Amino acid sequence: GDSVTQMEGPVTLSEEAFLTINCTYTATGYPSLFWYVQYPGEGLQLLLKATKADDKGSNKGFEATYRKETTSFHLEKGSVQVSDSAVYFCALSNNAGNMLTFGGGTRLMVKP
Amino acid sequence: DARVTQTPRHKVTEMGQEVTMRCQPILGHNTVFWYRQTMMQGLELLAYFRNRAPLDDSGMPKDRFSAEMPDATLATLKIQPSEPRDSAVYFCASGRPVPLDTEAFFGQGTRLTVV
């Protein structure tokens, strides 16, 4: 079945540092890929998505590129802020019905 | 600003009691999901509805959990009887009827504590 693997956290960075959170997936066909973010006490919010190979999703300074050859969708940001502290989930959907398969989540802590 | 609404936000109950969690999906969305989030298991899909019909509830313990959609504006998740191991945050999410545009919109969750 489909699965998503992302790096375990927590990831602790200083403000303005470069961020990479690795995500790889296993799926048949051509899944859509997502990054969701969860702030403390909140539900998950879509951060960015990509629906086909080589697409780059971007939002709020975050980027991720759909790499079919390496089955990866790594999240990057050039300069993190304290307000980016949250849990980040990589996910895929492999059908037309919005059902998501999530990775385990990576907690990011950004220190001033 | 359309959003998925879940009630209650917090629930503390005693073991053995019935718990009902409610979800109002975004108007016009035709898919509804129930997820459970725990520290140990992460996010687990419990049930999935499309056009109010259950499509997948294989992740749900059948002996105590039940999920229904009485109408297009309400989804419910019931636990009877509840157990301490059911303590978790339960999220509802809904999605648009657009093929291959598979974004899901999440509610803020119901934090359940069973003592």
Interface residues (C-beta under 8 A of the other chain):
Chain A: S32 F34 Y36 G41 E42 G43 L44 Q45 L46 K49 T51 F89 S93 N95 A96 G97 N98 M99 L100 F102 G103 G104 G105
Chain B: V4 T31 F33 G42 L43 L45 Y48 R50 L55 D56 F91 A93 G95 R96 P99 L100 D101 T102 E103 A104 F105 F106 G107 Q108 G109
